[in-house]
Amino acid sequence: MITIHEFGTAPQNVPTGYSLKQEAHGTAEQLQQQFDGQDVVLVRGANVHGQPGVFVVGVFAPKA
């Protein structure tokens, strides 16, 4: 299962050669299912206001 890294840890967890490709919103379970098996690194961002358990992640993928 894909790991969602804590906010502020992108410099330590995103490998050289990866860049931010998109932002995604969802619960941890939804995001893990959505990106499972893909060559991406997820880094948690802010909570989504008014949606308990939902937060933003940065999706980092290899540069094209």
KOLGU-320296 format. One record per residue (C-alpha): residue in one letter; x, y, z. Coordinates in steps of 0.5 Angstrom, whole numbers, padded with zeros to 4 digits, always signed. Layout:
# residues N
aXYZ
...
END
This chain:
# residues 64
m+0000+0000+0000
i+0002+0007-0002
t+0005+0011+0004
i+0002+0018+0005
h+0008+0022+0008
e+0007+0028+0013
f+0006+0035+0011
g+0013+0039+0011
t+0017+0032+0009
a+0017+0033+0001
p+0025+0035+0001
q+0026+0028+0005
n+0022+0024+0002
v+0021+0026-0006
p+0027+0023-0010
t+0031+0027-0014
g+0028+0027-0021
y+0021+0027-0019
s+0016+0034-0019
l+0009+0036-0017
k+0005+0033-0022
q-0002+0035-0019
e-0006+0036-0012
a-0011+0031-0010
h-0016+0031-0005
g-0019+0025-0001
t-0019+0021+0006
a-0013+0017+0007
e-0016+0011+0005
q-0019+0014-0002
l-0012+0017-0004
q-0008+0010-0002
q-0013+0006-0007
q-0013+0012-0012
f-0005+0012-0013
d-0004+0004-0011
g+0001+0001-0015
q+0003+0008-0019
d+0010+0011-0019
v+0008+0017-0014
v+0010+0020-0008
l+0004+0023-0004
v+0006+0028+0001
r+0000+0031+0006
g-0002+0038+0006
a-0008+0042+0009
n-0015+0039+0011
v-0020+0041+0007
h-0025+0045+0011
g-0032+0043+0013
q-0030+0036+0010
p-0028+0032+0016
g-0022+0027+0015
v-0021+0030+0008
f-0014+0033+0006
v-0010+0035+0000
v-0004+0031-0002
g+0002+0033-0007
v+0003+0028-0012
f+0010+0027-0014
a+0012+0023-0020
p+0018+0022-0025
k+0019+0028-0029
a+0018+0027-0036
END
